[in-house]
Amino acid sequence: MESRGWPFCFIGGLAVIRWGEIRATRYSDLCILCGFGNEEKYIHGFLKRYQPRIPDAATFAQHNRVLLLYADNKVLLDISLSGLVFDEEMIRRASQYAYTPEISLITCSAEDLIILKAFADRPKDWGDVESFLARQKHHLDEDYIVNRLTPLCDLKEQPEIVAGLRKMLQPLD
């Protein structure tokens, strides 16, 4: 992706390892900024390089905006095909992180990962948010998080997600 100049960042498990807890993951989730109407170029570029995980992966990706692939080492790749302003900003804010001296990856910020996890609104994701807050709370831009999450949850018609996150952000007495 870097060699092609495709804007992207890793999200999901690899970002959780950076900002939360060390854990094993068999998935690599990443977000690539392809816009709307340009998905086919990216889908076919990836399918030339990686094996699809499902039949007719290109059609699935066009409809669901997620391309499901296998990496060369059989790690599962979930590639989100993004065109949202939030994702563009998330990718612009992403930074390199050295997992080992030999492996450095571009991951989303802790704030953007919290937004993604809260928006997903699954028990496991809320557990991750709790872990991030325990480790990163004093380094987070809480206004950024709430201001970016609110319109996303408004679109989803689930403002209770923001209320739940605000409660978690309150200092413990």
C-alpha positions in Angstrom: 0.0 0.0 0.0 2.8 2.4 0.8 4.5 1.7 -2.5 1.3 2.5 -4.3 0.7 5.6 -2.3 -2.6 4.3 -0.9 -3.5 6.0 2.3 -4.2 3.4 5.1 -3.7 2.5 8.7 -4.0 -0.7 10.8 -7.0 -0.8 13.1 -8.4 -3.6 15.3 -6.1 -6.2 17.0 -2.8 -4.7 16.0 -3.8 -1.2 17.2 -5.2 -2.8 20.4 -1.7 -4.3 21.1 -0.2 -0.8 20.7 -2.7 1.1 22.8 -4.1 -1.5 25.2 -3.1 -5.0 26.0 -0.8 -7.5 24.4 -2.8 -10.3 23.0 -2.7 -12.9 20.3 -4.6 -12.1 17.1 -5.1 -14.0 13.9 -6.6 -11.0 12.2 -5.1 -7.9 10.6 -7.7 -5.2 10.2 -6.9 -2.2 8.2 -8.7 0.8 6.7 -7.8 2.0 3.3 -9.0 5.4 2.0 -10.4 4.6 -1.4 -13.4 7.1 -1.5 -16.6 6.3 -3.2 -16.7 5.0 -6.8 -13.0 4.0 -6.7 -13.3 0.7 -4.8 -12.8 -1.5 -7.8 -9.2 -0.3 -8.4 -8.3 -1.2 -4.8 -10.2 -4.4 -4.7 -8.5 -5.7 -7.9 -5.1 -4.5 -6.7 -5.4 -6.5 -3.5 -6.9 -9.6 -5.3 -3.9 -9.7 -7.6 -1.6 -10.0 -4.5 -3.7 -11.9 -1.9 -5.9 -14.9 -1.8 -9.6 -14.2 -1.2 -11.2 -15.9 1.9 -14.7 -16.2 0.3 -16.0 -16.9 -3.2 -16.7 -13.8 -5.2 -14.8 -11.6 -2.7 -14.9 -8.6 -5.1 -18.7 -8.5 -5.2 -18.9 -8.9 -1.4 -16.4 -6.1 -1.0 -18.4 -3.8 -3.3 -21.6 -4.4 -1.4 -20.2 -4.5 2.2 -17.1 -2.2 1.8 -14.9 -4.9 3.4 -12.5 -7.1 1.4 -11.7 -10.5 3.1 -8.3 -11.9 2.3 -5.5 -14.2 3.4 -2.1 -12.8 3.9 0.8 -14.9 2.6 1.3 -16.3 6.1 -2.5 -17.2 6.2 -3.3 -14.4 8.7 -6.8 -13.2 8.0 -7.0 -9.7 6.5 -10.1 -7.6 6.8 -9.7 -4.5 4.6 -12.2 -1.7 5.2 -12.8 0.3 2.0 -13.4 3.7 3.4 -14.6 7.0 2.1 -15.8 8.7 5.2 -14.4 12.0 6.5 -13.8 10.4 9.9 -11.7 7.7 8.2 -9.7 10.2 6.2 -8.9 12.1 9.4 -8.0 8.8 11.2 -5.6 7.8 8.5 -4.0 11.3 8.5 -3.5 11.1 12.3 -2.1 7.5 12.2 1.5 7.0 13.1 4.3 4.3 12.8 4.7 2.0 15.7 7.6 -0.5 16.1 6.3 -3.8 17.3 9.8 -5.3 17.0 13.0 -3.8 15.7 12.2 -5.3 12.3 8.4 -4.7 12.2 6.9 -1.2 12.1 3.3 -0.6 11.1 1.1 2.5 10.7 -1.7 2.3 13.3 -4.6 4.5 14.2 -4.3 6.8 17.2 -5.6 5.7 20.6 -8.5 8.3 20.3 -9.5 6.9 16.9 -9.4 3.4 18.1 -11.7 4.3 21.0 -14.1 5.8 18.6 -14.1 2.7 16.4 -14.5 0.4 19.4 -17.3 2.5 21.0 -19.1 2.7 17.6 -19.0 -1.1 17.2 -20.7 -1.3 20.6 -20.0 -4.9 21.4 -19.1 -6.1 24.9 -15.6 -7.1 23.8 -15.0 -3.6 22.3 -16.2 -1.9 25.5 -13.7 -4.0 27.4 -11.0 -2.8 25.1 -12.1 0.8 25.6 -11.8 0.3 29.4 -8.3 -1.1 28.9 -7.2 1.9 26.7 -8.6 4.4 29.2 -6.7 2.6 32.1 -3.5 2.9 30.1 -3.9 6.1 28.1 -6.4 8.3 30.0 -4.0 11.1 30.8 -2.8 11.3 27.2 -6.1 11.3 25.4 -7.9 14.1 23.7 -11.3 13.4 25.1 -13.0 16.3 23.3 -11.8 14.9 20.0 -13.2 11.5 20.8 -16.7 12.8 21.8 -16.8 15.3 19.0 -16.0 12.6 16.3 -18.1 9.8 17.9 -21.3 11.9 18.3 -22.2 12.4 14.6 -21.3 8.8 13.8 -23.7 7.6 16.6 -26.3 10.1 15.4 -26.2 8.4 12.0 -26.6 5.1 13.7 -29.4 6.5 15.8 -27.7 5.3 19.0 -26.8 8.3 21.1 -26.6 6.1 24.1 -23.2 5.0 22.9 -21.8 8.5 23.4 -23.5 8.7 26.8 -21.9 5.4 27.8 -18.5 6.6 26.7 -18.9 9.9 28.5 -19.6 8.0 31.7 -16.4 6.0 31.3 -14.4 9.2 30.7 -15.6 10.7 34.0 -13.0 10.7 36.7 -13.4 8.1 39.5 -14.3 9.6 42.8 
